């Protein structure tokens, strides 16, 4: 397979047609000229665009990142040669649909549809690999060279063992360990420990329920005897009281008559009484109800205002974002400091002279080449310092403003719901109190409520006064009982009978209170059947956790075994091919390489038995080693298909010097004999 032409409205691509030839295609584009955009355009034309992916704080989705700057709908045409015939692939954006979702593939010579290619499987059928595999092999981004030494070594190991830089094996092992720790961590952490603790608690609760049940049974066994004692004591008390009252019936009748009249007056007043607790509760709830109603009215007014202006505010943000997207970015001029360039050149000459030993520097002769080289690099940095790109500052964070607008409306709705719930709760409670006071009272009629409460309190005062009078009469009556009895022995016998009856009642009440207390504790603990069912469920969960832990162990063992098999099958092919590529990239300077499982990469120079580890390899050599591995992966993965797959490189030599760039171009020309190579760069080798 090879690409012939590409044309589209995609990011900075403005519809111009780009042609590709056989072999090596070198496209020179300046910075911000569309190199990365063209690479992603070719990928999207093959595999389509994932419209379900959303923008995040750290990364934009393809549909946002590559929105055409010329204002046209996102679209593209790709003409390629496959199985000896030319095919035109088209992805267009229909009206009101997601970008580039209308797909077609036709033969260029006849115009007939290519039935083999579909929108979903086009790239996989043409290249033989998935989109992730295509990006890991056939596409190489120069930004990969900017990785740290540790990240670069991790990538090299993953590429050499599996051909995939997604770290799937490490992620899977890590995920299994996380699941294991979540189920059974160290100490008392993990779900298994929690289940064990819950089982202990339930067993303790069941044991406590059994103890309480036994206590209740013991108390209930004593109740019949206690009730019989109460009945006997009350009978004796009644007999003693009757004997005593027969001595002063005449005097008691007068006092009793007055007490009865006072009691009747109390009964008459009691019919119109309202409990002080209800009056106090009504006075307490009245201002709370008024405040809740006021809060509800305010929240409703705010929601109405937000609802009326929400669409207008959203349109204002959209118009502002559209105006900003149409504005152009500005790039500052490159300032080159001539004096620092001259000093850098002079220091470079001195470094060469000191390296060749033309000028002696005494004991420092061996160190002077390095000193002059470092100083030359510093002055080169100073020469180009200040060349930065500046973009127009957006007037606002549009997504954040939309989120704030949506959040404001949601908050207004939430406040209405909260105030409605609170108002309903207070109103129901307030109205319930008012109904208990009087069915005719209404929560909204505050004046009537104030008058009613004042009248009710006045009636309560009258009742208390009458009650006091009644108590006074009762005290007089009791005084008669104490003073007018002719026989003190009868009074003493009556009091003793009363005391024994009270003791019997207290003992009986104590038994009932103990039973009630035990029942309350049982209700607090819960139903025994429910606890037993929960215990059974937890026991099943414990067994399930043990089964899951065993499954995780088996999965980890299988994963390690599968990874070892994959490493033994693929790694030697990639390492052998990468070693050949490294020879070309380093101009036969490094003739052997080895990548160990402890992430240590080594290279060996020609005619040398010393292996250079990462501490002694230069940054440029590590970049060459990584490029060799990527190219080797491309060949191993993509040569499994019937046809060769083009290799797309986005500025892979961004950190190379001229000599390394020349070696890299030599290797790409050799590879171009086997497959089409598309090199996008901003520098001419």
C-alpha positions in Angstrom: 0.0 0.0 0.0 1.1 3.6 -0.7 -0.4 7.0 -0.4 -0.9 9.0 -3.7 -2.6 12.3 -2.7 -4.2 13.9 0.4 -6.6 16.8 0.5 -8.8 18.1 3.2 -10.1 20.8 5.5 -8.5 19.6 8.8 -6.9 22.0 11.3 -4.5 24.2 9.3 -5.0 22.2 6.1 -6.9 24.5 3.9 -7.9 22.1 1.1 -4.7 22.1 -0.9 -3.7 18.8 -2.5 -0.6 17.1 -1.2 1.1 14.5 -3.5 3.2 11.6 -2.5 5.7 9.6 -4.5 7.2 6.1 -4.2 10.1 5.6 -1.8 11.2 8.5 0.4 9.0 11.6 0.5 10.5 14.6 2.4 8.1 17.4 3.1 9.7 20.6 4.5 7.3 22.6 6.5 8.1 25.3 9.1 7.1 25.2 12.7 3.3 25.5 13.0 3.1 24.6 9.3 1.0 21.5 9.8 3.4 18.6 10.1 1.6 17.0 13.1 -1.8 18.0 11.6 -1.0 16.1 8.3 0.1 13.0 10.3 -3.1 13.0 12.2 -5.1 13.7 9.0 -3.7 10.5 7.4 -4.5 8.5 10.6 -8.1 9.9 10.7 -8.7 9.2 7.0 -7.7 5.5 7.7 -9.3 4.9 11.1 -11.9 7.7 11.4 -12.4 10.2 14.2 -13.6 9.2 17.7 -16.5 11.6 18.2 -17.4 10.2 21.6 -14.1 11.4 23.1 -14.5 14.6 25.2 -12.1 17.4 25.9 -10.2 17.2 29.2 -8.2 19.7 31.2 -4.9 18.3 29.8 -5.8 17.2 26.3 -8.3 18.2 23.6 -10.2 15.7 21.5 -9.5 15.4 17.8 -12.7 17.0 16.8 -11.8 20.1 18.8 -8.0 20.1 18.3 -8.2 19.8 14.5 -11.3 22.0 13.8 -10.6 23.7 10.4 -9.2 27.2 10.8 -10.7 28.2 7.4 -14.2 27.8 8.8 -15.2 24.9 6.4 -16.7 21.7 7.7 -14.1 19.0 8.6 -13.6 16.8 5.5 -10.9 14.9 3.6 -10.0 12.9 0.5 -7.2 10.3 0.4 -6.1 8.6 -2.8 -4.0 5.5 -2.3 -2.9 2.4 -4.1 -3.8 -1.0 -2.7 -3.6 -4.5 -4.3 -2.6 -2.9 -7.6 -5.6 -0.5 -7.8 -6.1 3.1 -6.9 -8.8 3.8 -4.3 -10.3 7.2 -3.3 -11.4 7.4 0.4 -13.7 10.2 1.4 -14.8 11.3 4.9 -17.2 14.2 5.0 -19.3 16.0 7.6 -23.0 15.9 6.9 -25.4 18.6 7.9 -26.1 18.4 11.6 -23.9 15.3 12.2 -20.6 14.7 13.9 -17.4 15.5 11.9 -16.2 13.2 9.2 -18.8 10.5 9.8 -19.9 10.1 6.1 -17.6 7.5 4.6 -17.1 6.3 1.0 -14.4 4.3 -0.7 -14.4 3.9 -4.5 -12.0 2.7 -7.2 -10.5 5.6 -9.0 -10.6 4.0 -12.5 -14.2 2.8 -12.5 -15.9 4.7 -9.7 -17.3 1.5 -8.3 -17.5 1.2 -4.5 -14.8 -0.8 -2.7 -17.0 -3.2 -0.7 -14.1 -4.4 1.4 -13.5 -1.1 3.1 -15.9 0.3 5.7 -15.9 3.4 7.9 -15.0 1.3 10.9 -12.6 -1.2 9.5 -10.9 0.7 6.7 -7.6 1.3 8.4 -7.3 -2.2 9.9 -8.0 -3.8 6.5 -5.5 -1.6 4.7 -2.7 -1.8 7.3 -3.4 -5.1 9.0 -3.2 -3.5 12.5 -5.5 -1.5 14.8 -5.3 2.3 15.2 -3.2 1.9 18.4 -0.8 -0.5 16.6 -0.5 1.9 13.7 0.4 4.7 16.0 2.9 2.6 17.9 4.7 1.4 14.8 4.0 3.3 11.5 3.8 6.8 13.0 6.8 8.3 14.8 6.5 11.7 16.6 9.6 13.7 17.2 8.2 14.7 20.6 9.0 11.2 21.8 12.7 12.2 21.7 12.0 14.7 24.5 11.3 12.0 27.0 13.4 11.7 30.1 16.1 9.0 30.3 13.9 6.8 32.6 10.8 7.2 30.4 12.9 6.5 27.2 14.4 3.3 28.7 10.9 2.2 29.7 9.6 2.8 26.2 12.6 0.9 24.7 12.0 -2.1 26.9 8.3 -2.3 26.1 9.0 -1.9 22.3 11.7 -4.6 22.3 9.5 -7.1 24.2 6.0 -6.6 22.9 6.1 -4.0 20.1 3.7 -1.8 22.1 4.6 1.3 24.1 1.3 1.3 26.0 2.7 -0.5 29.0 -0.2 -2.9 28.9 1.6 -5.6 30.8 2.7 -3.3 33.6 -0.7 -1.8 33.8 -2.3 -5.2 34.1 0.0 -6.3 36.8 -0.6 -3.1 38.7 -4.3 -3.4 38.3 -4.3 -7.0 39.7 -2.2 -5.8 42.7 -4.7 -3.0 43.3 -7.6 -5.4 43.2 -5.7 -7.7 45.6 -5.0 -4.9 48.0 -8.6 -3.7 47.8 -9.8 -7.2 48.7 -7.2 -8.1 51.3 -4.7 -5.4 52.2 -2.1 -5.5 55.0 -3.3 -5.3 58.6 -7.0 -4.6 59.0 -7.4 -2.9 55.6 -9.2 -4.4 52.6 -12.7 -5.8 52.1 -11.8 -9.2 53.6 -10.9 -7.7 57.0 -14.1 -5.5 56.9 -16.2 -8.7 56.3 -14.5 -10.5 59.1 -15.1 -7.5 61.4 -18.8 -7.4 60.3 -19.2 -11.1 61.0 -17.7 -10.7 64.5 -20.1 -7.8 65.1 -23.1 -9.8 63.9 -22.1 -12.9 66.0 -21.8 -10.6 69.0 -25.2 -9.1 68.3 -26.9 -12.5 67.9 -25.3 -13.7 71.2 -26.6 -10.5 72.8 -30.1 -11.1 71.4 -30.1 -14.6 72.9 -29.1 -13.2 76.3 -31.8 -10.6 76.2 -34.4 -13.1 75.2 -33.5 -15.3 78.1 -33.7 -12.3 80.5 -37.1 -11.4 79.1 -38.3 -14.9 79.7 -37.1 -14.8 83.3 -38.8 -11.5 83.9 -42.1 -12.7 82.4 -42.0 -15.8 84.6 -42.0 -13.5 87.7 -44.9 -11.3 86.5 -47.9 -13.5 87.5 -46.7 -13.7 91.1 -46.0 -9.9 91.2 -49.4 -9.1 89.8 -51.0 -11.4 92.4 -49.1 -9.6 95.2 -50.3 -6.2 93.8 -53.9 -7.4 93.8 -53.6 -8.8 97.4 -51.9 -5.6 98.6 -54.5 -3.3 96.9 -57.3 -5.4 98.4 -55.9 -5.0 101.9 -55.4 -1.3 101.3 -59.0 -0.9 100.2 -60.3 -2.8 103.3 -58.1 -0.6 105.7 -59.2 2.6 103.9 -62.9 1.7 104.1 -62.6 0.9 107.8 -60.9 4.3 108.4 -63.4 6.3 106.3 -66.4 4.9 108.2 -65.2 6.9 111.3 -65.8 10.3 109.8 -68.3 10.0 106.9 -70.2 13.1 108.0 -67.2 15.4 108.0 -65.9 14.0 104.8 -69.2 14.6 103.0 -69.0 18.4 103.4 -65.3 18.5 102.2 -66.0 16.1 99.4 -69.0 18.2 98.3 -66.9 21.3 98.0 -64.1 19.4 96.3 -66.6 18.0 93.8 -67.9 21.5 92.9 -64.3 22.7 92.4 -63.7 19.6 90.2 -66.7 20.4 88.1 -65.5 23.9 87.5 -62.1 22.5 86.5 -63.8 20.1 84.0 -65.7 23.0 82.5 -62.5 25.0 82.1 -60.5 22.0 80.8 -62.8 21.6 77.8 -61.3 24.8 76.3 -57.7 24.3 77.4 -54.8 24.3 75.0 -51.5 22.8 76.2 -48.7 25.2 76.9 -46.4 23.0 74.9 -48.6 23.5 71.8 -48.7 27.2 72.3 -45.0 27.4 72.8 -44.4 25.2 69.7 -46.8 27.4 67.6 -45.0 30.6 68.7 -41.6 29.0 67.9 -42.7 27.6 64.5 -44.5 30.8 63.3 -41.3 32.9 62.6 -39.5 29.7 61.2 -42.4 29.2 58.8 -42.3 32.9 57.7 -38.6 32.7 57.2 -38.9 29.5 55.1 -41.7 31.0 53.0 -39.5 34.1 52.4 -36.5 31.9 51.4 -38.8 30.0 49.0 -40.1 33.2 47.4 -36.5 34.5 46.9 -35.3 31.2 45.4 -38.2 31.1 43.0 -37.5 34.6 41.9 -33.8 33.8 41.3 -34.7 30.7 39.3 -37.1 32.7 37.2 -34.5 35.3 36.5 -31.8 32.6 35.6 -34.3 30.7 33.4 -35.3 33.9 31.4 -31.7 34.9 30.8 -30.0 31.5 30.5 -30.3 31.2 26.7 -29.1 34.8 26.1 -26.1 34.4 28.4 -25.1 31.1 26.6 -25.4 32.8 23.2 -23.2 35.6 24.4 -20.5 33.1 25.4 -20.8 31.3 22.0 -20.5 34.6 20.1 -17.4 35.6 22.1 -15.8 32.2 21.5 -16.5 32.4 17.8 -15.0 35.8 17.5 -11.9 34.7 19.4 -11.5 31.5 17.3 -11.5 33.7 14.1 -8.7 35.9 15.4 -5.1 35.0 14.3 -2.2 34.2 16.5 1.0 36.3 16.3 4.5 35.0 16.3 7.3 37.1 17.6 10.4 37.7 15.5 13.5 35.6 16.1 16.2 37.7 17.7 19.7 36.4 17.1 22.5 37.9 19.2 25.5 38.3 16.9 28.1 38.8 19.6 27.1 35.6 21.4 27.1 33.7 18.1 30.7 34.8 17.5 31.8 33.8 21.0 30.1 30.4 20.6 32.0 29.8 17.2 35.3 30.9 18.8 34.8 28.5 21.8 33.9 25.7 19.4 37.2 26.3 17.5 39.1 26.3 20.7 37.4 23.0 21.7 38.6 21.4 18.4 42.1 22.8 18.8 42.4 21.6 22.4 41.0 18.2 21.4 43.7 17.8 18.6 46.3 18.9 21.1 47.6 21.8 18.9 47.7 24.2 21.8 48.9 22.9 25.2 47.1 24.0 28.4 49.3 22.3 30.9 47.7 20.0 33.4 44.2 21.2 32.2 44.8 20.0 28.6 42.7 16.9 29.0 39.7 18.9 30.4 39.8 21.9 28.2 37.8 20.4 25.2 34.9 19.7 27.5 35.1 23.2 29.1 35.1 24.9 25.7 32.3 22.7 24.4 30.0 23.5 27.4 30.7 27.3 27.1 30.0 27.1 23.3 26.6 25.5 24.0 25.8 28.1 26.7 26.5 31.0 24.2 24.4 29.3 21.5 21.5 29.2 23.9 22.0 32.9 24.7 22.1 33.6 20.9 18.6 32.2 20.3 17.1 33.1 23.7 13.9 35.2 23.4 12.6 33.6 20.3 9.1 32.7 21.6 5.7 32.4 20.1 2.9 34.4 21.6 -0.7 33.8 21.1 -3.7 36.1 21.5 -4.9 35.9 25.1 -8.5 34.6 25.2 -11.0 37.0 26.8 -12.2 34.2 29.0 -12.2 30.4 29.6 -15.3 29.6 27.5 -15.8 26.1 28.8 -15.4 27.3 32.4 -17.9 30.1 31.7 -20.4 27.6 30.3 -19.8 25.3 33.3 -20.4 28.3 35.7 -23.6 29.3 33.8 -24.9 25.7 34.0 -23.8 25.4 37.6 -25.6 28.7 38.4 -28.9 27.4 36.9 -28.4 24.0 38.7 -27.8 25.8 42.0 -30.9 27.9 41.5 -33.0 24.8 40.8 -31.4 23.1 43.9 -32.2 26.1 46.1 -35.8 26.0 44.9 -36.0 22.3 45.6 -34.3 22.8 49.0 -36.5 25.7 50.1 -39.6 23.9 48.8 -38.8 20.8 50.8 -38.0 22.9 53.9 -41.2 25.0 53.5 -43.3 21.9 53.0 -41.8 20.2 56.1 -42.2 23.3 58.3 -45.7 24.0 56.9 -46.9 20.4 57.6 -45.4 20.5 61.1 -46.9 24.0 61.8 -50.3 23.1 60.4 -50.4 19.9 62.4 -49.8 21.9 65.6 -52.5 24.4 64.6 -55.0 21.6 64.0 -54.3 20.2 67.4 -54.9 23.6 68.8 -58.0 24.4 66.7 -59.2 23.1 63.3 -60.2 26.6 62.2 -56.6 28.1 62.5 -54.6 28.7 59.3 -50.8 29.0 59.1 -51.0 32.1 56.8 -53.3 34.1 59.2 -50.8 35.4 61.7 -53.1 38.0 63.3 -55.8 35.4 64.1 -53.0 33.1 65.5 -51.7 35.8 67.8 -55.2 36.5 69.2 -56.0 32.8 69.6 -52.7 32.2 71.6 -53.4 35.2 73.9 -56.9 33.9 74.6 -55.7 30.4 75.2 -53.0 31.5 77.6 -55.6 33.5 79.6 -57.8 30.4 79.8 -54.8 28.4 81.0 -54.2 31.0 83.8 -57.8 30.7 84.9 -57.5 26.9 84.9 -54.3 27.0 87.0 -56.1 29.4 89.5 -59.1 27.0 89.7 -56.8 24.0 90.0 -55.0 25.7 92.9 -58.4 26.2 94.6 -59.1 22.5 94.0 -55.8 21.5 95.5 -56.5 23.6 98.5 -59.8 21.8 99.0 -58.1 18.5 98.6 -55.5 19.5 101.2 -58.3 20.4 103.5 -59.9 17.1 102.9 -56.7 15.2 103.6 -56.2 17.2 106.7 -59.6 16.0 107.8 -58.5 12.5 107.2 -55.4 13.0 109.3 -57.0 14.9 112.2 -60.5 13.6 112.7 -59.8 9.9 112.9 -60.7 8.6 116.5 -58.5 5.5 116.3 -54.8 6.0 115.4 -54.3 2.2 115.0 -56.7 2.2 112.1 -54.8 5.0 110.4 -51.4 3.2 110.9 -52.9 0.0 109.5 -54.3 1.8 106.5 -50.9 3.5 105.8 -49.0 0.2 106.1 -51.4 -1.4 103.7 -51.0 1.5 101.3 -47.1 1.2 101.6 -47.2 -2.5 100.9 -49.5 -2.0 97.9 -47.1 0.7 96.5 -44.1 -1.6 96.9 -45.9 -4.4 95.1 -46.8 -2.0 92.3 -43.3 -0.7 92.1 -41.9 -4.3 91.9 -44.4 -5.1 89.2 -43.6 -2.0 87.3 -39.9 -2.7 87.6 -40.5 -6.1 86.0 -42.4 -4.5 83.1 -39.8 -1.7 82.7 -37.0 -4.3 82.6 -38.9 -6.2 79.9 -39.5 -3.0 77.9 -35.8 -2.1 78.3 -34.7 -5.5 77.0 -37.2 -5.3 74.1 -35.8 -1.8 73.3 -32.3 -3.2 73.2 -33.5 -6.0 71.0 -35.1 -3.6 68.6 -31.9 -1.5 68.6 -29.9 -4.6 67.7 -32.4 -5.8 65.0 -34.3 -8.9 64.1 -32.4 -12.2 64.7 -33.6 -13.6 61.4 -32.3 -10.5 59.6 -28.9 -10.8 61.4 -28.7 -14.5 60.5 -29.5 -13.7 56.9 -26.8 -11.0 56.9 -24.3 -13.3 58.5 -25.0 -15.9 55.8 -24.6 -13.2 53.1 -21.3 -12.1 54.7 -20.0 -15.7 54.9 -20.8 -16.1 51.2 -19.1 -12.8 50.5 -16.0 -14.0 52.4 -15.9 -17.2 50.4 -16.3 -15.1 47.2 -13.4 -12.8 48.2 -11.2 -15.9 48.8 -12.3 -17.2 45.4 -11.5 -13.8 43.8 -8.1 -13.7 45.5 -7.3 -17.1 44.1 -8.5 -16.0 40.6 -6.3 -12.9 40.8 -3.3 -15.1 41.8 -3.9 -17.4 38.8 -4.5 -14.4 36.5 -1.2 -12.9 37.6 0.7 -16.1 37.1 -0.9 -16.6 33.6 -0.1 -13.0 32.7 3.6 -13.4 33.7 3.8 -16.6 31.8 2.2 -15.1 28.6 4.4 -12.1 28.9 7.5 -14.3 29.1 6.4 -16.2 26.0 5.7 -13.1 24.1 9.1 -11.6 25.1 10.9 -14.8 24.0 9.2 -14.8 20.6 9.2 -11.1 19.5 12.1 -9.6 21.4 14.9 -11.3 19.6 13.5 -10.3 16.2 13.2 -6.6 17.2 16.6 -6.5 18.9 18.4 -8.0 16.0 16.8 -5.7 13.5 17.3 -2.7 15.8 21.0 -3.5 16.1 21.3 -3.3 12.2 19.5 0.0 12.2 21.7 1.3 15.0 24.8 0.5 12.9 23.5 2.7 10.1 22.3 5.5 12.4 25.7 5.7 14.3 27.8 5.3 11.1 29.1 1.9 12.4 30.2 3.5 15.6 28.0 1.2 17.7 27.8 -2.3 16.3 25.9 -4.1 19.1 23.2 -3.4 21.5 21.4 -5.2 24.3 18.3 -4.3 26.4 18.0 -6.1 29.7 14.9 -6.8 31.7 16.0 -4.4 34.5 15.4 -1.4 32.1 19.2 -1.1 31.5 20.1 -0.5 27.8 23.7 -0.9 26.7 25.6 -0.4 23.4 29.0 -1.5 22.3 31.3 0.3 20.0 33.1 -1.4 17.2 36.3 -3.2 18.2 35.4 -2.7 21.9 34.4 -5.2 24.6 33.0 -2.5 26.9 29.3 -2.1 27.0 28.1 1.5 27.4 25.2 1.8 29.9 22.8 4.7 30.2 25.1 6.7 32.4 27.7 6.8 29.7 25.5 7.1 26.6 24.9 10.6 25.3 21.4 12.0 24.8 21.8 11.8 21.0 22.8 8.1 21.2 19.8 7.2 23.3 17.5 9.0 20.8 19.2 7.0 18.0 18.6 3.8 19.9 15.0 4.6 20.4 14.5 5.4 16.7 16.1 2.1 15.8 13.7 0.2 18.0 10.7 2.1 16.6 11.7 1.3 13.0 12.4 -2.3 13.9 8.9 -2.6 15.5 7.4 -1.1 12.4 9.0 -3.8 10.2 8.2 -6.7 12.6 4.5 -5.7 13.1 3.7 -4.4 9.7 5.5 -7.0 7.6 2.9 -9.5 8.7 0.5 -8.1 6.2 0.4 -8.9 2.4 1.4 -5.3 1.4 3.8 -2.9 2.8 2.4 -0.1 5.0 3.8 3.5 4.6 6.0 4.8 7.4 5.1 8.4 8.6 7.7 10.4 10.6 7.0 13.7 12.2 10.3 15.5 12.7 12.2 12.5 14.2 15.5 14.3 13.9 14.5 17.3 16.0 17.4 16.8 18.5 19.9 15.5 16.0 23.0 17.3 14.8 23.9 17.4 11.0 26.0 14.2 11.1 23.2 12.2 12.9 20.6 13.6 10.5 22.7 12.4 7.5 22.9 8.9 9.0 19.2 9.0 9.7 18.4 10.0 6.1 20.6 7.2 4.9 18.6 4.6 6.9 15.3 6.0 5.7 16.5 5.8 2.1 17.3 2.1 2.7 13.9 1.5 4.3 12.2 3.4 1.4 13.3 0.6 -0.9 10.9 -1.7 0.9 8.0 0.7 1.8 6.9 4.2 1.2 8.4 6.7 3.8 6.9 10.1 4.5 9.2 12.4 6.4 7.8 15.7 7.7 10.6 18.1 8.9 11.3 21.7 9.4 15.0 21.5 8.7 16.9 20.5 5.5 19.6 17.8 6.1 
